Amino acid sequence: MLRKLFIISFILFTHLLEGKSKKPNILFFLVDDLGWYDVGYQGSKLYETPNIDMLSERGMKFKNAYSAHPRCVPSRFAIMTGKYPARTKSPGPGSQLKQEEYTIAEALQDVGYKTLISGKWHLSRGESGSSPESQGFQTNYGAGDSGVPKSYFYPYNIQKRGRGNENAPDITKLPKVENGYHLTDQLTDLTVSWIHENYNSKRKNKQPFFIYLSHYEVHTPFEGKVELEKKYEKKISNIYKNKLDNPFSFEKTTGETKLRQDNPIYAAMIENLDDNFGRIIKILKEYNLYKNTIIVFTSDHGGLSNRGNQRPLATSNLPLRAGKGHNYEGGIKVPLFLVWEDKIVKGWSNTVVTGTDHFPTLLELINENTHDDKHIDGVSFKKSLIGDNQDNSQRPIFWHSPRPRPKSTGDLANTSIRLGDYKLIDFYRENRVELYNIVEDIGESNNLSDKLTEKRDYLLRMVRNWRESVNAIEQ
């Protein structure tokens, strides 16, 4: 009898272990500076992203996905913490991630996930801010202070083309490769090797993983593989046969805006990124990990399409207005889809999502504590992923940009809010506001602030109250 009870207990214990081992893996694939219109499935006629497009059909795509800020550091802070960056004076001096913040990586590590960051961190600056290793990542490939390499081709800290960029000591710590090897390829190589080392059939690793694959591409410097650049030069010449077409427009509040996608180097970078995305999906399938992996694909903010000087521009976000640096739709709207075979439904969602929302959503998807006391501003969109109706039209979403770059990306200081169909932009230093119905007017061309005065005043009060509640800096 005791032997029988022991056998039954052992079987039950084994099943419990197996159940625990079936926690889904998570791959968070974050692209730097990739615009809302910079992928094929969103409608681009120039950029070729077959791997991204194919996988997007396997999950839920979002029509109203936003970053929490139109620049790199604050938007990444929001993804990691589930908090609006304005709560920590970001962007601004000393606004990097502090040790006391609790990140999504720490939350996942605390429930048994094996964690890897590969690529861009950009949330520390010397003594200011904390490292990936101190914020939940057990393995780090090339992530630290750096926001961008001097070159995408090894050796990465020797400028080869275009404007100079900052030194990137964390990137130079990567293993040596042959001269001319591409950084995106190497980060993918290292990630694939990590998967092979930890999850090949011989290891039988039962510990689920969280991979934060955060490529530096497609941020400047503009450097593509030669054969791909030539391919797109030819393609662009066929698309734009009229050489007299003006590729820029100018307006006071946004500087110059790029009107068409015609940069062959940037197009080459996007295709290379897509190739590497395909490599990651391939290894997941080869190791039978794909079906039990939640895959998130998104960007940190809108594409670089605006300037206040003569800097080279990457792309056009049309029909959205403006781009990186701006709280117009082109600067904050991003491509987003999530895939989890047989769990996340396929199709398009109208749910409004912002960068703070990934934190609680991922934890809720894996049936863990969402730490509502930690992330504060995030709202889970799990219901949208599993096919339930999720009406969040009465949820306000905020953006705060107190550190504009009028001479670089042409933007001005402002705080913005979206509530339902309407979006208000408060240019508080100039004492003026703009109001748009962004469902009917996706290009934000019809300012309704003088026509819908009650709506304007209501949203402006919300903006001012929110700015005060989070103690946001205004200078």
CORNORSUL-V204406 format. One record per pair of residues at least 4 apart in sequence whose ideal C-beta (glycine too) atoms are under 7 Angstrom apart, sorted by the first residue. I is the first residue (numbers start at 1). J is the second residue. D is the distance in whole Angstrom. If there is no record, write none. Layout:
i = [I | I]
j = [J | J]
d = [D | D]
This chain:
i = [1 | 2 | 3 | 4 | 5 | 6 | 7 | 8 | 9 | 10 | 11 | 12 | 13 | 14 | 15 | 16 | 17 | 18 | 21 | 22 | 23 | 23 | 24 | 24 | 24 | 24 | 24 | 24 | 25 | 25 | 25 | 25 | 25 | 26 | 26 | 26 | 26 | 27 | 27 | 27 | 27 | 27 | 28 | 28 | 28 | 28 | 29 | 29 | 29 | 29 | 29 | 30 | 30 | 30 | 31 | 31 | 31 | 31 | 32 | 32 | 32 | 32 | 32 | 32 | 32 | 32 | 33 | 33 | 33 | 33 | 33 | 33 | 34 | 34 | 34 | 34 | 34 | 35 | 35 | 35 | 35 | 35 | 35 | 36 | 36 | 36 | 36 | 36 | 36 | 36 | 37 | 37 | 37 | 37 | 38 | 38 | 38 | 38 | 38 | 39 | 39 | 39 | 39 | 39 | 39 | 40 | 40 | 40 | 40 | 40 | 41 | 41 | 41 | 41 | 42 | 44 | 45 | 46 | 46 | 46 | 46 | 46 | 47 | 47 | 47 | 48 | 49 | 49 | 49 | 50 | 50 | 51 | 51 | 51 | 51 | 51 | 52 | 52 | 52 | 52 | 55 | 55 | 55 | 56 | 56 | 57 | 58 | 58 | 58 | 59 | 59 | 59 | 59 | 59 | 59 | 60 | 60 | 60 | 60 | 60 | 60 | 60 | 60 | 60 | 61 | 61 | 62 | 62 | 62 | 62 | 62 | 63 | 63 | 63 | 64 | 64 | 64 | 64 | 65 | 65 | 65 | 65 | 65 | 66 | 66 | 66 | 66 | 66 | 66 | 66 | 67 | 67 | 67 | 67 | 67 | 67 | 68 | 68 | 68 | 68 | 68 | 68 | 68 | 68 | 69 | 69 | 69 | 69 | 69 | 69 | 70 | 70 | 70 | 70 | 70 | 70 | 70 | 70 | 70 | 71 | 71 | 71 | 71 | 71 | 72 | 72 | 72 | 72 | 73 | 73 | 73 | 73 | 73 | 73 | 73 | 74 | 74 | 74 | 74 | 75 | 75 | 75 | 75 | 76 | 76 | 76 | 76 | 77 | 77 | 77 | 77 | 77 | 78 | 78 | 78 | 78 | 78 | 79 | 79 | 80 | 80 | 80 | 80 | 81 | 81 | 81 | 81 | 82 | 82 | 82 | 82 | 82 | 82 | 82 | 82 | 83 | 83 | 83 | 83 | 83 | 84 | 84 | 84 | 84 | 85 | 85 | 86 | 86 | 86 | 86 | 87 | 88 | 89 | 89 | 90 | 91 | 91 | 92 | 92 | 92 | 94 | 96 | 96 | 96 | 96 | 96 | 97 | 97 | 97 | 97 | 97 | 97 | 98 | 98 | 99 | 99 | 102 | 102 | 102 | 102 | 103 | 103 | 104 | 104 | 104 | 104 | 105 | 105 | 105 | 105 | 105 | 105 | 105 | 106 | 106 | 106 | 107 | 107 | 108 | 108 | 108 | 109 | 109 | 109 | 111 | 112 | 112 | 113 | 113 | 113 | 114 | 114 | 114 | 114 | 115 | 115 | 115 | 115 | 116 | 116 | 116 | 116 | 116 | 116 | 116 | 117 | 117 | 117 | 117 | 117 | 117 | 117 | 118 | 118 | 118 | 118 | 118 | 118 | 119 | 119 | 119 | 119 | 119 | 119 | 119 | 120 | 120 | 120 | 120 | 120 | 121 | 121 | 121 | 122 | 122 | 123 | 124 | 124 | 124 | 124 | 124 | 124 | 125 | 125 | 126 | 130 | 130 | 131 | 131 | 132 | 132 | 132 | 133 | 133 | 139 | 141 | 141 | 141 | 142 | 142 | 142 | 142 | 143 | 144 | 144 | 145 | 146 | 146 | 146 | 146 | 147 | 148 | 148 | 148 | 148 | 148 | 149 | 149 | 149 | 149 | 149 | 149 | 150 | 150 | 150 | 150 | 150 | 150 | 150 | 151 | 151 | 151 | 151 | 151 | 151 | 152 | 152 | 152 | 152 | 152 | 153 | 153 | 153 | 153 | 154 | 154 | 154 | 154 | 154 | 155 | 156 | 156 | 156 | 156 | 157 | 157 | 157 | 159 | 160 | 161 | 161 | 162 | 162 | 162 | 163 | 165 | 168 | 169 | 171 | 174 | 177 | 177 | 181 | 181 | 182 | 182 | 182 | 183 | 183 | 184 | 184 | 184 | 184 | 184 | 184 | 185 | 185 | 186 | 187 | 187 | 188 | 188 | 188 | 188 | 189 | 190 | 191 | 191 | 191 | 191 | 192 | 192 | 192 | 193 | 194 | 195 | 195 | 195 | 196 | 198 | 198 | 199 | 199 | 199 | 199 | 200 | 213 | 215 | 217 | 217 | 217 | 218 | 218 | 218 | 218 | 218 | 222 | 222 | 222 | 222 | 223 | 224 | 224 | 224 | 224 | 224 | 224 | 225 | 225 | 225 | 226 | 227 | 228 | 228 | 228 | 228 | 229 | 229 | 229 | 229 | 230 | 231 | 232 | 232 | 232 | 232 | 233 | 233 | 234 | 235 | 236 | 236 | 236 | 240 | 240 | 240 | 247 | 247 | 247 | 247 | 248 | 248 | 248 | 248 | 249 | 249 | 250 | 253 | 254 | 254 | 254 | 254 | 255 | 255 | 255 | 255 | 256 | 256 | 256 | 257 | 257 | 257 | 258 | 258 | 258 | 258 | 259 | 259 | 260 | 261 | 261 | 263 | 263 | 263 | 264 | 265 | 266 | 266 | 266 | 267 | 268 | 269 | 270 | 271 | 272 | 273 | 274 | 275 | 276 | 277 | 278 | 279 | 280 | 281 | 281 | 282 | 283 | 284 | 284 | 284 | 285 | 289 | 290 | 291 | 294 | 294 | 294 | 294 | 295 | 295 | 296 | 296 | 297 | 298 | 298 | 298 | 299 | 299 | 301 | 301 | 301 | 301 | 302 | 302 | 302 | 302 | 302 | 302 | 302 | 302 | 303 | 303 | 303 | 303 | 303 | 304 | 304 | 304 | 304 | 304 | 305 | 305 | 305 | 305 | 305 | 305 | 305 | 305 | 306 | 306 | 306 | 306 | 306 | 306 | 306 | 307 | 307 | 307 | 307 | 307 | 308 | 308 | 308 | 308 | 308 | 309 | 309 | 311 | 317 | 317 | 319 | 319 | 320 | 320 | 320 | 320 | 320 | 321 | 321 | 321 | 321 | 321 | 322 | 322 | 322 | 322 | 323 | 323 | 324 | 324 | 325 | 325 | 325 | 325 | 326 | 326 | 326 | 327 | 327 | 327 | 327 | 327 | 327 | 327 | 328 | 329 | 329 | 329 | 329 | 332 | 336 | 338 | 338 | 339 | 340 | 344 | 344 | 345 | 345 | 345 | 349 | 351 | 351 | 351 | 351 | 352 | 352 | 352 | 352 | 353 | 353 | 354 | 356 | 356 | 356 | 357 | 357 | 357 | 357 | 357 | 358 | 359 | 359 | 359 | 360 | 360 | 360 | 360 | 360 | 360 | 361 | 361 | 361 | 361 | 362 | 363 | 363 | 363 | 363 | 364 | 364 | 364 | 365 | 370 | 371 | 379 | 379 | 381 | 381 | 382 | 383 | 383 | 384 | 393 | 394 | 396 | 396 | 396 | 397 | 397 | 398 | 398 | 398 | 398 | 399 | 399 | 400 | 400 | 400 | 401 | 401 | 401 | 402 | 402 | 402 | 402 | 402 | 404 | 404 | 404 | 405 | 405 | 406 | 406 | 406 | 412 | 413 | 413 | 414 | 414 | 414 | 414 | 415 | 415 | 415 | 415 | 416 | 416 | 416 | 417 | 417 | 417 | 417 | 417 | 418 | 419 | 421 | 421 | 421 | 422 | 422 | 422 | 422 | 422 | 423 | 423 | 424 | 424 | 424 | 424 | 424 | 424 | 425 | 425 | 426 | 426 | 426 | 427 | 427 | 428 | 433 | 433 | 433 | 434 | 434 | 435 | 435 | 435 | 435 | 435 | 435 | 436 | 436 | 436 | 436 | 436 | 437 | 437 | 438 | 438 | 441 | 441 | 448 | 449 | 452 | 453 | 454 | 455 | 456 | 457 | 458 | 459 | 460 | 461 | 462 | 463 | 464 | 465 | 466 | 467]
j = [5 | 6 | 7 | 8 | 9 | 10 | 11 | 12 | 13 | 14 | 15 | 16 | 17 | 18 | 19 | 20 | 21 | 22 | 206 | 292 | 208 | 366 | 208 | 292 | 293 | 294 | 340 | 366 | 208 | 209 | 289 | 292 | 293 | 210 | 293 | 294 | 362 | 211 | 213 | 280 | 293 | 295 | 211 | 212 | 213 | 296 | 213 | 277 | 295 | 296 | 297 | 214 | 298 | 300 | 215 | 218 | 273 | 299 | 72 | 120 | 215 | 216 | 217 | 218 | 219 | 300 | 218 | 219 | 303 | 304 | 314 | 324 | 38 | 218 | 299 | 303 | 335 | 302 | 303 | 305 | 315 | 317 | 323 | 42 | 302 | 317 | 320 | 333 | 334 | 335 | 42 | 43 | 44 | 317 | 44 | 47 | 270 | 303 | 315 | 44 | 47 | 49 | 52 | 53 | 335 | 44 | 47 | 48 | 49 | 53 | 52 | 53 | 56 | 61 | 335 | 261 | 239 | 235 | 236 | 239 | 261 | 267 | 261 | 267 | 270 | 271 | 53 | 270 | 274 | 54 | 274 | 55 | 274 | 277 | 278 | 281 | 56 | 274 | 277 | 297 | 281 | 295 | 339 | 61 | 337 | 346 | 339 | 341 | 346 | 337 | 338 | 339 | 340 | 344 | 346 | 337 | 338 | 344 | 345 | 346 | 347 | 349 | 384 | 385 | 337 | 348 | 336 | 337 | 349 | 351 | 353 | 348 | 349 | 350 | 350 | 351 | 352 | 353 | 298 | 333 | 334 | 336 | 353 | 332 | 333 | 334 | 353 | 354 | 355 | 397 | 75 | 300 | 301 | 332 | 334 | 355 | 74 | 75 | 78 | 84 | 85 | 354 | 355 | 356 | 74 | 75 | 78 | 85 | 301 | 399 | 301 | 302 | 324 | 325 | 326 | 327 | 331 | 332 | 401 | 75 | 91 | 301 | 324 | 325 | 76 | 122 | 147 | 300 | 77 | 90 | 91 | 95 | 96 | 122 | 123 | 78 | 85 | 90 | 91 | 79 | 300 | 301 | 355 | 80 | 122 | 123 | 300 | 81 | 85 | 90 | 97 | 123 | 83 | 84 | 85 | 355 | 356 | 355 | 358 | 97 | 103 | 104 | 123 | 101 | 103 | 359 | 375 | 356 | 359 | 360 | 374 | 375 | 376 | 377 | 378 | 87 | 356 | 375 | 376 | 377 | 356 | 377 | 398 | 470 | 90 | 91 | 90 | 400 | 470 | 472 | 470 | 95 | 95 | 473 | 95 | 95 | 403 | 402 | 403 | 473 | 128 | 123 | 124 | 125 | 128 | 129 | 101 | 123 | 124 | 129 | 130 | 135 | 129 | 130 | 130 | 134 | 106 | 107 | 371 | 374 | 135 | 136 | 108 | 358 | 359 | 362 | 109 | 115 | 135 | 136 | 137 | 210 | 212 | 110 | 135 | 136 | 363 | 371 | 113 | 115 | 210 | 113 | 115 | 136 | 368 | 207 | 208 | 208 | 209 | 210 | 138 | 198 | 207 | 209 | 136 | 137 | 138 | 210 | 137 | 139 | 191 | 194 | 209 | 211 | 212 | 121 | 132 | 137 | 140 | 143 | 212 | 214 | 141 | 142 | 187 | 190 | 191 | 213 | 142 | 143 | 187 | 213 | 214 | 215 | 216 | 143 | 147 | 214 | 215 | 216 | 132 | 143 | 144 | 146 | 147 | 129 | 128 | 129 | 130 | 131 | 144 | 145 | 129 | 145 | 145 | 134 | 135 | 135 | 144 | 137 | 140 | 143 | 137 | 140 | 194 | 174 | 187 | 190 | 170 | 171 | 174 | 187 | 170 | 169 | 170 | 170 | 166 | 168 | 170 | 171 | 166 | 165 | 166 | 216 | 219 | 220 | 156 | 165 | 168 | 171 | 183 | 216 | 156 | 157 | 158 | 159 | 164 | 165 | 168 | 156 | 158 | 159 | 160 | 221 | 223 | 182 | 183 | 184 | 217 | 223 | 160 | 180 | 182 | 223 | 177 | 178 | 179 | 180 | 181 | 179 | 168 | 171 | 172 | 183 | 167 | 168 | 172 | 164 | 223 | 221 | 223 | 220 | 221 | 222 | 221 | 221 | 172 | 173 | 183 | 186 | 181 | 186 | 185 | 186 | 186 | 225 | 272 | 187 | 216 | 188 | 215 | 217 | 272 | 273 | 276 | 189 | 276 | 190 | 191 | 215 | 192 | 276 | 279 | 280 | 193 | 194 | 195 | 211 | 213 | 280 | 196 | 279 | 283 | 197 | 198 | 199 | 283 | 287 | 200 | 203 | 205 | 203 | 205 | 287 | 289 | 287 | 280 | 273 | 269 | 272 | 273 | 266 | 269 | 270 | 273 | 314 | 263 | 265 | 266 | 312 | 265 | 228 | 229 | 265 | 268 | 269 | 272 | 229 | 268 | 272 | 230 | 231 | 232 | 268 | 271 | 272 | 233 | 264 | 265 | 268 | 234 | 235 | 236 | 264 | 267 | 268 | 237 | 264 | 238 | 239 | 240 | 262 | 264 | 245 | 260 | 262 | 258 | 259 | 260 | 262 | 256 | 257 | 258 | 259 | 257 | 259 | 256 | 412 | 306 | 322 | 326 | 410 | 306 | 307 | 308 | 410 | 306 | 307 | 410 | 305 | 306 | 322 | 305 | 313 | 315 | 316 | 316 | 318 | 316 | 315 | 316 | 267 | 314 | 315 | 268 | 269 | 270 | 314 | 315 | 271 | 272 | 273 | 274 | 275 | 276 | 277 | 278 | 279 | 280 | 281 | 282 | 283 | 284 | 285 | 290 | 286 | 287 | 289 | 290 | 293 | 290 | 293 | 341 | 341 | 338 | 340 | 362 | 365 | 338 | 339 | 338 | 358 | 337 | 334 | 335 | 336 | 334 | 335 | 324 | 331 | 332 | 334 | 317 | 323 | 324 | 330 | 331 | 332 | 333 | 334 | 314 | 315 | 317 | 323 | 324 | 313 | 314 | 315 | 323 | 324 | 313 | 314 | 315 | 316 | 317 | 322 | 323 | 330 | 322 | 323 | 324 | 325 | 326 | 409 | 410 | 311 | 313 | 408 | 409 | 410 | 406 | 407 | 408 | 409 | 410 | 407 | 408 | 408 | 323 | 330 | 442 | 443 | 329 | 330 | 333 | 442 | 443 | 328 | 329 | 330 | 443 | 444 | 326 | 328 | 330 | 331 | 330 | 331 | 331 | 409 | 331 | 405 | 409 | 411 | 330 | 331 | 411 | 331 | 332 | 399 | 401 | 414 | 416 | 425 | 444 | 333 | 438 | 442 | 444 | 399 | 353 | 344 | 385 | 344 | 344 | 385 | 386 | 385 | 386 | 387 | 384 | 381 | 384 | 390 | 392 | 392 | 395 | 397 | 418 | 357 | 381 | 397 | 375 | 377 | 378 | 361 | 378 | 379 | 380 | 381 | 362 | 363 | 375 | 378 | 364 | 370 | 375 | 378 | 379 | 380 | 365 | 380 | 381 | 382 | 366 | 368 | 369 | 370 | 371 | 370 | 380 | 382 | 382 | 380 | 375 | 392 | 395 | 385 | 390 | 386 | 388 | 390 | 390 | 420 | 420 | 417 | 419 | 462 | 417 | 418 | 415 | 416 | 417 | 466 | 415 | 416 | 415 | 467 | 472 | 411 | 413 | 414 | 413 | 472 | 473 | 474 | 475 | 411 | 412 | 413 | 409 | 411 | 410 | 411 | 412 | 427 | 428 | 429 | 425 | 426 | 427 | 428 | 426 | 428 | 463 | 467 | 423 | 424 | 425 | 423 | 424 | 459 | 462 | 463 | 423 | 459 | 437 | 438 | 439 | 435 | 436 | 437 | 455 | 459 | 436 | 438 | 433 | 435 | 456 | 459 | 460 | 463 | 433 | 434 | 433 | 460 | 463 | 432 | 433 | 474 | 449 | 456 | 460 | 447 | 449 | 447 | 448 | 449 | 452 | 455 | 456 | 441 | 444 | 446 | 447 | 448 | 441 | 448 | 442 | 444 | 445 | 446 | 452 | 456 | 456 | 457 | 458 | 459 | 460 | 461 | 462 | 463 | 464 | 465 | 466 | 467 | 468 | 469 | 470 | 472]
d = [6 | 6 | 6 | 6 | 6 | 6 | 6 | 6 | 6 | 6 | 6 | 6 | 7 | 6 | 6 | 6 | 6 | 7 | 4 | 7 | 4 | 6 | 7 | 5 | 6 | 5 | 6 | 6 | 5 | 5 | 6 | 6 | 4 | 5 | 7 | 5 | 6 | 5 | 7 | 7 | 6 | 5 | 7 | 5 | 7 | 5 | 5 | 6 | 7 | 6 | 5 | 4 | 6 | 6 | 6 | 7 | 6 | 5 | 7 | 6 | 6 | 6 | 7 | 6 | 4 | 6 | 6 | 5 | 6 | 6 | 7 | 6 | 5 | 6 | 4 | 6 | 7 | 5 | 2 | 7 | 5 | 5 | 7 | 6 | 6 | 6 | 6 | 4 | 6 | 6 | 5 | 7 | 6 | 6 | 6 | 6 | 6 | 5 | 6 | 6 | 6 | 5 | 5 | 7 | 5 | 6 | 6 | 6 | 5 | 4 | 7 | 4 | 5 | 7 | 6 | 6 | 7 | 7 | 7 | 7 | 4 | 6 | 7 | 6 | 5 | 5 | 5 | 6 | 4 | 6 | 7 | 7 | 5 | 5 | 3 | 7 | 6 | 5 | 6 | 7 | 6 | 7 | 6 | 6 | 5 | 7 | 5 | 7 | 6 | 5 | 5 | 3 | 7 | 5 | 6 | 6 | 5 | 5 | 6 | 7 | 6 | 5 | 7 | 5 | 4 | 5 | 4 | 7 | 5 | 7 | 5 | 6 | 7 | 6 | 6 | 7 | 4 | 7 | 7 | 7 | 5 | 4 | 5 | 5 | 6 | 7 | 7 | 5 | 7 | 7 | 4 | 6 | 4 | 5 | 5 | 5 | 7 | 5 | 3 | 6 | 6 | 5 | 4 | 6 | 4 | 4 | 7 | 5 | 7 | 6 | 5 | 6 | 6 | 5 | 6 | 6 | 4 | 5 | 7 | 7 | 6 | 6 | 7 | 6 | 6 | 6 | 6 | 6 | 6 | 7 | 6 | 7 | 7 | 6 | 7 | 7 | 3 | 5 | 5 | 7 | 5 | 5 | 6 | 6 | 6 | 6 | 6 | 6 | 5 | 6 | 6 | 6 | 6 | 6 | 6 | 4 | 5 | 5 | 6 | 6 | 4 | 6 | 7 | 5 | 6 | 7 | 6 | 5 | 3 | 6 | 7 | 2 | 7 | 6 | 4 | 5 | 6 | 6 | 5 | 5 | 6 | 5 | 6 | 6 | 4 | 7 | 7 | 4 | 5 | 4 | 5 | 6 | 5 | 5 | 3 | 5 | 5 | 7 | 6 | 6 | 5 | 5 | 5 | 5 | 5 | 3 | 6 | 4 | 7 | 5 | 6 | 7 | 7 | 6 | 5 | 6 | 6 | 7 | 7 | 4 | 5 | 5 | 6 | 7 | 5 | 6 | 6 | 5 | 6 | 3 | 5 | 6 | 7 | 6 | 6 | 4 | 6 | 6 | 4 | 6 | 5 | 6 | 5 | 5 | 5 | 6 | 7 | 5 | 6 | 5 | 6 | 7 | 5 | 5 | 6 | 5 | 5 | 5 | 7 | 5 | 7 | 6 | 7 | 5 | 7 | 6 | 5 | 4 | 5 | 5 | 5 | 7 | 4 | 7 | 5 | 6 | 5 | 5 | 6 | 6 | 5 | 6 | 4 | 5 | 6 | 6 | 7 | 5 | 7 | 5 | 5 | 4 | 6 | 7 | 5 | 6 | 7 | 3 | 6 | 6 | 6 | 5 | 5 | 5 | 7 | 5 | 5 | 7 | 7 | 4 | 5 | 5 | 6 | 6 | 6 | 7 | 6 | 5 | 6 | 5 | 5 | 6 | 6 | 7 | 3 | 6 | 7 | 4 | 5 | 6 | 7 | 5 | 7 | 6 | 5 | 6 | 4 | 7 | 5 | 5 | 6 | 6 | 6 | 5 | 6 | 5 | 7 | 5 | 7 | 5 | 6 | 6 | 5 | 7 | 6 | 6 | 5 | 7 | 7 | 5 | 6 | 5 | 6 | 6 | 5 | 7 | 6 | 6 | 4 | 7 | 6 | 5 | 6 | 6 | 6 | 6 | 5 | 5 | 7 | 6 | 5 | 7 | 4 | 6 | 7 | 6 | 6 | 7 | 7 | 6 | 4 | 6 | 6 | 6 | 7 | 7 | 7 | 6 | 6 | 6 | 6 | 5 | 6 | 6 | 5 | 6 | 7 | 6 | 6 | 6 | 6 | 4 | 5 | 6 | 6 | 6 | 7 | 6 | 6 | 6 | 6 | 7 | 5 | 6 | 6 | 5 | 6 | 7 | 5 | 6 | 5 | 6 | 5 | 5 | 6 | 7 | 7 | 6 | 5 | 7 | 5 | 6 | 5 | 6 | 6 | 7 | 7 | 4 | 6 | 6 | 7 | 5 | 5 | 5 | 3 | 5 | 7 | 7 | 6 | 6 | 7 | 7 | 7 | 4 | 5 | 6 | 6 | 5 | 6 | 5 | 7 | 6 | 6 | 4 | 4 | 6 | 7 | 4 | 7 | 6 | 6 | 5 | 6 | 6 | 7 | 6 | 6 | 6 | 5 | 6 | 5 | 7 | 6 | 6 | 5 | 6 | 5 | 6 | 5 | 5 | 6 | 5 | 6 | 5 | 4 | 2 | 7 | 5 | 7 | 6 | 5 | 6 | 4 | 5 | 7 | 5 | 6 | 6 | 5 | 5 | 5 | 6 | 6 | 7 | 6 | 7 | 7 | 5 | 6 | 7 | 6 | 6 | 6 | 7 | 7 | 6 | 7 | 7 | 7 | 7 | 6 | 7 | 7 | 6 | 7 | 6 | 6 | 5 | 4 | 6 | 4 | 5 | 7 | 5 | 7 | 5 | 7 | 6 | 7 | 4 | 5 | 7 | 5 | 6 | 6 | 4 | 4 | 6 | 6 | 6 | 6 | 7 | 6 | 5 | 5 | 5 | 4 | 6 | 6 | 7 | 6 | 4 | 5 | 5 | 6 | 6 | 4 | 7 | 6 | 5 | 6 | 7 | 6 | 5 | 5 | 7 | 3 | 6 | 5 | 5 | 7 | 7 | 6 | 5 | 5 | 5 | 6 | 7 | 6 | 6 | 5 | 5 | 6 | 7 | 4 | 6 | 7 | 7 | 5 | 4 | 6 | 5 | 4 | 4 | 6 | 7 | 7 | 4 | 6 | 5 | 5 | 4 | 4 | 4 | 4 | 5 | 4 | 5 | 6 | 6 | 6 | 6 | 3 | 4 | 6 | 4 | 5 | 6 | 6 | 5 | 6 | 6 | 4 | 6 | 5 | 5 | 6 | 7 | 6 | 6 | 6 | 6 | 6 | 6 | 4 | 5 | 7 | 7 | 6 | 4 | 5 | 5 | 4 | 5 | 6 | 6 | 7 | 6 | 7 | 5 | 5 | 5 | 7 | 4 | 4 | 6 | 5 | 5 | 7 | 6 | 6 | 7 | 4 | 5 | 6 | 4 | 6 | 4 | 7 | 4 | 6 | 5 | 5 | 6 | 7 | 5 | 7 | 5 | 7 | 5 | 5 | 5 | 6 | 6 | 6 | 7 | 7 | 7 | 6 | 6 | 4 | 4 | 5 | 5 | 7 | 5 | 5 | 6 | 7 | 5 | 7 | 7 | 5 | 5 | 7 | 4 | 5 | 7 | 5 | 7 | 6 | 6 | 6 | 7 | 5 | 6 | 7 | 5 | 5 | 5 | 5 | 6 | 6 | 7 | 6 | 6 | 7 | 5 | 5 | 6 | 5 | 7 | 5 | 6 | 5 | 6 | 6 | 7 | 5 | 7 | 5 | 6 | 6 | 5 | 5 | 6 | 5 | 7 | 4 | 7 | 7 | 6 | 6 | 7 | 5 | 5 | 6 | 5 | 7 | 4 | 6 | 7 | 7 | 5 | 5 | 6 | 5 | 5 | 7 | 6 | 5 | 6 | 6 | 5 | 6 | 6 | 5 | 4 | 6 | 7 | 5 | 5 | 5 | 7 | 7 | 6 | 5 | 7 | 6 | 7 | 6 | 5 | 5 | 5 | 6 | 6 | 6 | 6 | 6 | 6 | 7 | 6 | 6 | 6 | 6 | 6 | 7 | 6 | 6 | 5]
